[in-house]
Amino acid sequence: MGFACPVCASLDTDEVIQRHSVEAAAEHFVPEKRFAERNAELRRVIRRLWGGRAEVEIHRCDACGFAFPIPYVAGDVAFYNLAFGSGGYPRDRWEFDQTLDALTPIALARSQPLKLLEAGAGVGWFLEAIRRRPALHHRVAAEAIEYDDVALRTLTERGFAARAGSITDLVGDPEQKGRFDVICMFQTLEHMAGVTEVFQAFRSLLRPDGHVFLSVPNGPSVEHQEKMVELWDMPPNHVGRWSLRCFDIAAKRNGIEVVASAVEPQWARHRDAWHYATYRLASRAYVAGTWEHRINAVRRRPVRQALKGLTSLAWMPRFWFTPRGAGHNLWVNLQRVEAE
């Protein structure tokens, strides 16, 4: 008998599409040749997260297509501090404009400013984009919730009300119930285990007819990437592979509905070819004995980056005329619905 699907609760989840060892997962994020101690500590953290298991299995649900790891557990603060450190938040995303365009008529139709919460806000680039849009600047009262201490300090310095934690942490606070008109969450949901808890948090925190705007890596694009370059969507960083069908099911099961969605348009061919070339380099960097693995071990960053750039250029022709996948990101607008 399979594990219950986090999205649809089906037990038809026996299909295993990948297996990854603790060692492979740690190497994916922190190369042992450059950071031996950090790599060793990351192995210990991942093994702890996986309950002492030596490997993780990625299962796919036959009923809805959702892919998720077993053990189904997300990375914690220790994992992210070791795997990525702090920072690296993009200043602009395609989904920011999608959301701002959808948010503007909602805000203009209200007599009072919208109360908006961004979960996983990073250093506040989306909230800054709201400030820069004249139609929204005085019509949105924005708050943020974020784990990263450095990001929290930056949010506060920029004048945003920010608190530490996750969106699910707010559910137990009666003062937060039905408090927000809008919740935004960009490139965050795929990092979270507990689909039902997240969607119930949306419903609990939103006012009637409130909206959620979120984005995730587009599941079909992720699978195309893995097939093309063998750079795996590695847990415990990403623990859910989403499609629009998965959103439809998860939303309906939790008193929410999908009211709009979009897939990011395909990039220009040269940008797409560069994207896959750099990802191919990254995937081969995990294979001992390859040229890319030796490059990744170079300690001097300027030299390493130059060698990576030249090697990626050499890989680009391979991906210029190969089949192209779907857009890389999926944007979804959800709305809370009242029970009949």
N, C-alpha and C positions, 0 to 999 in steps of 0.2 A: 504494500500500500504506500502511495506517495505521501509527500508532505503537503499540508493544506496550502493552496496558493494564497499569498497575502492580498491579492486583488479580488479574486472571485470565489475563494474558499474551495475550489475544486481539488479533489485528491488525485486527479490525472496529471501528476507532476513527476512521473518516473524518469522522463527523458533527461539525461545528463549531457549537456552540450560541451562542457569543459571541466577540467580538473586542474587545480593549481596548488603547488606545495607551499608551505610557509617560506621556504628559502626563495622560491621563484617570486612570491609576492613581495618579500622584502627587497629583493634585487630590483624589482620593477620600479620601486620608489627611491631607493638609496643604493647606489652601486658599492659593492663591498670593496672593490679595488681602491676607491677614493676615500670611503668613510667606513672603515672596518668596524670601529666601535659602535657607531650609530646604526650600521646595518645589523650588528649582533643584537643591539637593544631593540630594534624594530622587530626582529624575529621573535624576541621574547614577548613583545606586546601583541603581535599578531597571533602567536600561539595561545596566549591568554584569552584573547577575544574569541578564538575558535575553540575554546574549551579544552585545550590541550591536544587537539587534533593536529595531525601532520599535514593535512591538506583540506581544501575546500572544494565542493562540487557546485557547479552552476546548473540548476535545474530550469527546465522550461515547462510552463503549464500548457497542456494540450487544449484546454478550454478557451483561454483568453490570450495566450502567447506571452504572458509576463515571464521574464527570466529573473531568477534570484538565487543567491548563494545559500547553501546549507553547510555550516551553520548560518542562519539568517540573522546576522548581527552587523551593525554599522561600526565604523571607526569611532574611537573616542578621542578625547583631548590629547592623550599621550600619543596615540597613533598619528594624529595630524601634526603635532609639533615635531615629531621625528620625520615624518614622510615629506612634509612640505615647508615647515616653518611658518612664518607669518608673511602676509603681503601677497602681491601678485594678482590683485583684483582688477579685472578689465575696466577701463574707463567708459567704454561704450559697448553695447550689445545690440544686435538686431532686434531682440525682443523688448528692449527698452522703448524704442519708437513704437512698436506694436502696441505696447501697453499705454503709452502716453496718448496715442491717437484714440484708443478705446476709452480711456479715462476722461478725456476732455469733455465730451457731451454729458457724461454722468455728473461731473462736477458742475458744469454750467446749469444743469437742470435743478440743482439744489440751492436752497436759500442759505444754508449753513455750510461751512467748510466740511469737506469729507474727512473723516478720521481714517487714516491709512496706517497700516502696520506692514513694514517690510521685514520678513524673517530671513535670516542669513544675509544681512544687508552689506556685509563687507565693510568697506570704508565709506560707503554712502554715495557711490557714483550715480545710482538711479535717483536717489533723493535729491542730489544736486541737479539732475536733469529736470526734475519737477520744478525746482526753483528757477531754472533758466527758461521755462515755458511760460510766457506771460499769462495765458489763459488759466494756468493752474497755480501760479505762484501764491496767490492769496486765497485759493479755494481748497487747499489741501493742508490738513494738520497731520504731519507725518511723524511716526515713531519707528524705532528700529529695535530688533532683538538679534543678538549675535554672540557667538562663543569666543571669538578671538579677542584677547585682551588688547592687543595693539589696535585692532580695528575699532574696538569700543572706545578707546581713548581718542582716536581720530574722529569718530562720529560725534563725540561730545565736544571736541574742539571746533567742529564745524557747526555747532549749535543745534544738533539733533538730539531729541530725547531718546536715549538708548539704554537698554538693560541687557544683562548677561543671561544666556540660556537659549532654550529651544522653544518653538511655538507651542509644543505640547506641554511645556512647563506652566503655561498660563491658564490651562483648563481648570485647574483646581482653585483658582482665585475668583471668587464670586464677583468681584468688581470688574473683571474682564469680560464677563458673559454678555454677549450681544453688544459689545462696545464699538466695534469697527464697521465702517462702511465698506472698506476695501482691505484685502490682504494680498501682498505681493511676495513671491518667492521664486527667485531666478537661479537655475542651475543648483538647486539645493535638495529637492525631493529625492533625486537619485542617490543621495548620500544617506538617506534616512530609512531605517527599518521600522516596521509598524505602520503599514498603510492605513489601516482602520483608525488608529490613534490620530494620525495626521488629519485625515478627512473629518473625523469627529471634532478635532480642534477647530477646523475651518467653520463647521456648523455652529459650534459653541460660541466662538468669538465674534461671528458675524451678526449684524443686525438682519432682520427679515429683508430679503431681496439683495443682501450684500454680495459683493463680487470677490472672486479670487483670480489673480493673474499670475501665471507661473510658466516657467520654461524648464525643459529637460533636454538632454541629448536625444535626438530622434532615434528610436530603436532600430528601424531598418538601416539607417546610416551607420550606426554602431556595428551592426552585423556585417555590413559591406566593408567597413574599415578592417574588421578582424579578418575577413576573408582575403582582403587585398594585401595587407601588410603584416598580419599576425601580431598586432599590438593589442593586447587583451584589455577589455574593460574590467580592470582588476579590483576585486574586493580586498579589504573592507572599505575601500574608498567609494566605489559605486556598488550599491546593493539592490538596485532595481533597474530593469530595462523597460522603458515605457513606450507605449504606442497610443494612438487616439482611442483605439478599442479598449485598452486598459483603463483609460481615464473615464470613458463612458460607463464602464461597469463599476469602477470604484466610486464614482460620483453618485450613481443611482442607488447604490447600496447604502449610502450615507446621507440621503436627503439633499443632494446637490445635483445640479445638471450642467452639462457642457453647453454653453450658449454660443461659443465661437472658438475657432482654432485655426492655426496656420502653420505650415512648414516653411522654414527659412528657404528662400530661393537659392538655387545652386550658385555657387561662387563662379567667378570667371575661371576659365580652364587653367590658366597659368597659376592662379592662387590654389586651385584644387590640387593640381599636380605637385606644387610645393608642399602643401599640407600632407599628402600621402608620402612624399619623399622623406620628409622629416620624421613622420611616424614609422616609416620602414627602417630608417636609421635607428630610431629609438628601440624598435623591436629586436633588431639584430645586435644592439648593444648589450642585450641580456644573454647573448649566446657566447660562451667562452670560446676564445680562439679566433673570433671574427675580427676583421679590421675595425668595425664599429665598436666592438667591446674594448679594443685597445685604445681607441680614441676616448671613450668614456672614462678610462682610467687616468687620463692625463690630468694632472693636478692644477696646472696653470690655466686658469679660465680663458684668457684671450686666445691662447694656442688651441685649447680644446674647442672653443666656439668657431674659430677659423676653420679647423679641420672638419667640424660638423657641417659647416656651411658648404664647403667644397664637395664633401661627400654627398650631401643632399642634392646639390646641383647635378652631380653625376647620376643620381637616381631619377631625376625628374623626367627624362625622356621615356622611361618605362611606364610612367603613369599619365603621359600626355594623351595617348589614344586608347587607353583601357576604358572599360565601361565605368560610367560615373554613377555614384549612388544618389540617394535622395538628399534633400537638404539636411544640414547637420543638426539643426535644432527644431524642436517642436514647442509651439506656444499655445497655451490653452486659457480660455476665460471660462471660469465656473461661476455659477450663481446659486445661492442658497434658495431652496424652495420650501414652501410651507406644506405640511401634511394636509391632505384633503379630509 
